[in-house]
């Protein structure tokens, strides 16, 4: 792995962002806090033992690539439908010598029998109800599955709406980068009858 993989990642993200919209151009100047530090805060919520992690809607690799570069014993799968963004993730993997698997497809197209994740992450991908709809078949196949979903200021409303359709255990953790945001840790997901 490169001497400073997170710096390599940040440098490559800045370079590629000029041609491929990996993160909003208005946030690139604050990449370290707005995106990298925001992703790093998930580390404390992951199991201490190595896991198979699946990052949905990976885009520029947030939070998945940041976690992959910080936890080298984990197996990390990215699910990203955009070919150019998928190629960026493969490029960072090569540049940092950090092996990852990139699935260039939509989240709902990947079948639960393909791999056995322990953790699913998704950042700024979809409302919580949609994330839980996608997660449901995975939770049925893998009872140990947890999800870490960073959510913005509407997290309470999203949580209330999700509880109308699903039963699950949820812990919320304050964001270190935004006082209005929370990280939701979802476990034991089932559909309501």
C-alpha positions as CSV (number, residue, x, y, z in Angstrom):
1,X,0.0,0.0,0.0
2,X,1.2,3.5,-0.7
3,X,2.9,5.4,2.2
4,X,0.0,7.7,2.8
5,X,-3.0,6.1,1.1
6,X,-5.6,8.6,2.2
7,X,-3.5,11.5,0.8
8,X,-3.1,9.5,-2.5
9,X,-6.9,9.0,-2.5
10,X,-7.6,12.7,-1.8
11,X,-5.1,13.8,-4.5
12,X,-6.6,11.5,-7.1
13,X,-10.2,12.5,-6.2
14,X,-9.3,16.2,-6.7
15,X,-7.6,15.4,-10.0
16,X,-10.5,13.2,-11.3
17,X,-13.2,15.5,-10.1
18,X,-12.3,17.9,-12.8
19,X,-13.6,15.5,-15.4
20,X,-15.9,13.1,-13.5
21,X,-18.4,14.6,-11.0
22,X,-17.3,12.5,-7.9
23,X,-18.2,15.1,-5.3
24,X,-19.9,18.5,-5.6
25,X,-17.4,21.1,-6.9
26,X,-18.6,23.4,-4.1
27,X,-17.3,20.9,-1.4
28,X,-14.0,20.0,-3.0
29,X,-12.1,22.8,-1.2
30,X,-13.1,21.2,2.1
31,X,-12.5,17.6,1.1
32,X,-10.6,16.6,4.2
33,X,-13.4,17.6,6.6
34,X,-16.5,17.5,4.5
35,X,-15.9,14.1,3.0
36,X,-12.9,12.2,4.4
37,X,-13.3,13.1,8.1
38,X,-17.0,12.5,7.7
39,X,-16.3,9.0,6.4
40,X,-13.6,8.2,8.9
41,X,-16.1,8.7,11.8
42,X,-17.7,5.4,10.7
43,X,-14.6,3.5,11.8
44,X,-15.6,3.4,15.5
45,X,-19.0,1.9,14.6
46,X,-17.6,-1.1,12.7
47,X,-17.0,-4.4,14.3
48,X,-13.4,-4.7,15.6
49,X,-12.8,-8.0,13.7
50,X,-12.3,-7.9,9.9
51,X,-15.6,-7.7,7.9
52,X,-16.9,-7.9,4.4
53,X,-18.2,-4.4,3.7
54,X,-20.4,-3.4,0.8
55,X,-20.6,0.3,-0.1
56,X,-23.7,1.2,-2.1
57,X,-23.7,4.1,-4.6
58,X,-20.0,4.5,-4.0
59,X,-19.5,7.4,-6.3
60,X,-16.1,8.9,-5.4
61,X,-15.6,6.2,-2.7
62,X,-17.3,7.9,0.2
63,X,-17.3,6.3,2.7
64,X,-16.2,3.0,1.3
65,X,-12.8,3.8,-0.1
66,X,-11.9,5.8,3.0
67,X,-12.8,2.8,5.2
68,X,-11.0,0.4,2.8
69,X,-7.8,2.4,3.1
70,X,-8.1,2.6,6.9
71,X,-8.9,-1.1,7.5
72,X,-6.8,-3.2,5.2
73,X,-8.0,-6.5,6.6
74,X,-11.6,-5.9,5.5
75,X,-12.9,-7.2,2.2
76,X,-14.6,-4.2,0.5
77,X,-17.1,-4.3,-2.4
78,X,-18.3,-1.2,-4.1
79,X,-21.6,-1.0,-5.9
80,X,-21.6,1.9,-8.4
81,X,-23.7,2.0,-11.6
82,X,-21.7,4.8,-13.2
83,X,-18.9,3.4,-15.3
84,X,-16.6,6.4,-14.9
85,X,-17.0,6.4,-11.2
86,X,-16.3,2.7,-11.1
87,X,-13.1,3.2,-13.1
88,X,-12.1,5.9,-10.6
89,X,-12.5,3.4,-7.7
90,X,-10.4,0.8,-9.6
91,X,-7.8,3.5,-10.3
92,X,-7.5,4.3,-6.6
93,X,-7.3,0.6,-5.8
94,X,-4.3,0.3,-8.2
95,X,-2.6,3.6,-7.0
96,X,-2.8,2.6,-3.3
97,X,-2.3,-1.1,-3.9
98,X,-5.5,-1.8,-1.8
99,X,-7.5,-4.6,-3.4
100,X,-11.2,-4.0,-3.6
101,X,-14.1,-5.3,-5.8
102,X,-16.1,-2.9,-7.9
103,X,-19.5,-4.0,-9.1
104,X,-20.6,-1.6,-11.9
105,X,-24.3,-2.1,-11.5
106,X,-27.3,-0.7,-9.7
107,X,-27.8,-1.7,-6.1
108,X,-31.1,-3.4,-6.7
109,X,-29.5,-5.6,-9.5
110,X,-27.0,-7.2,-7.2
111,X,-28.4,-10.5,-5.7
112,X,-27.9,-11.4,-2.0
113,X,-26.5,-14.8,-3.0
114,X,-23.5,-13.2,-4.7
115,X,-21.5,-12.4,-1.5
116,X,-22.0,-12.4,2.2
117,X,-21.6,-8.9,3.6
118,X,-21.4,-8.1,7.3
119,X,-21.8,-4.3,6.9
120,X,-23.5,-2.1,4.3
121,X,-22.7,1.5,4.0
122,X,-24.3,4.2,1.9
123,X,-23.8,8.0,2.0
124,X,-26.1,10.5,0.3
125,X,-27.6,7.8,-1.9
126,X,-31.3,7.6,-1.1
127,X,-33.9,8.2,1.6
128,X,-33.8,5.7,4.5
129,X,-37.0,3.9,3.3
130,X,-35.4,3.1,0.0
131,X,-32.2,2.0,1.5
132,X,-34.1,-0.4,3.8
133,X,-36.1,-1.8,0.8
134,X,-32.8,-2.6,-0.9
135,X,-31.4,-4.0,2.4
136,X,-34.3,-6.3,3.2
137,X,-33.3,-9.3,1.0
138,X,-29.7,-9.0,2.3
139,X,-30.9,-8.9,5.9
140,X,-33.0,-12.0,5.3
141,X,-30.0,-13.9,3.9
142,X,-27.4,-12.5,6.4
143,X,-28.8,-12.1,9.9
144,X,-25.6,-10.6,11.2
145,X,-25.8,-7.7,8.8
146,X,-25.6,-4.2,10.0
147,X,-25.9,-1.0,8.0
148,X,-24.3,2.4,8.7
149,X,-26.2,5.2,7.0
150,X,-25.0,8.8,7.5
151,X,-28.0,11.0,7.4
152,X,-28.5,14.8,7.4
153,X,-30.8,17.1,9.2
154,X,-34.0,15.2,8.2
155,X,-32.8,12.0,9.8
156,X,-35.6,12.0,12.4
157,X,-38.3,12.3,9.7
158,X,-36.7,9.6,7.6
159,X,-36.5,7.3,10.6
160,X,-40.2,7.8,11.5
161,X,-41.2,7.1,7.9
162,X,-39.1,3.9,7.8
163,X,-40.7,2.6,11.0
164,X,-44.1,2.6,9.3
165,X,-42.9,-0.2,7.0
166,X,-40.1,-1.9,8.7
167,X,-39.1,-3.3,12.1
168,X,-35.4,-2.8,13.0
169,X,-33.0,-1.9,15.8
170,X,-31.5,1.5,15.3
171,X,-28.8,3.4,17.2
172,X,-28.0,7.0,16.2
173,X,-24.7,8.6,16.7
174,X,-23.9,12.3,16.5
175,X,-21.8,13.4,13.5
176,X,-18.5,14.9,14.3
177,X,-18.6,17.0,11.2
178,X,-22.2,18.3,11.3
179,X,-24.2,18.9,14.5
180,X,-27.5,18.4,12.6
181,X,-26.5,15.0,11.2
182,X,-26.5,11.5,12.6
183,X,-25.1,8.1,11.7
184,X,-27.8,5.5,11.8
185,X,-26.7,1.9,12.7
186,X,-29.5,-0.4,11.6
187,X,-29.7,-4.1,12.6
188,X,-32.3,-6.9,12.7
189,X,-34.3,-5.5,9.8
190,X,-37.6,-7.1,8.8
191,X,-40.7,-5.9,6.9
192,X,-43.8,-5.2,9.0
193,X,-46.6,-7.7,8.3
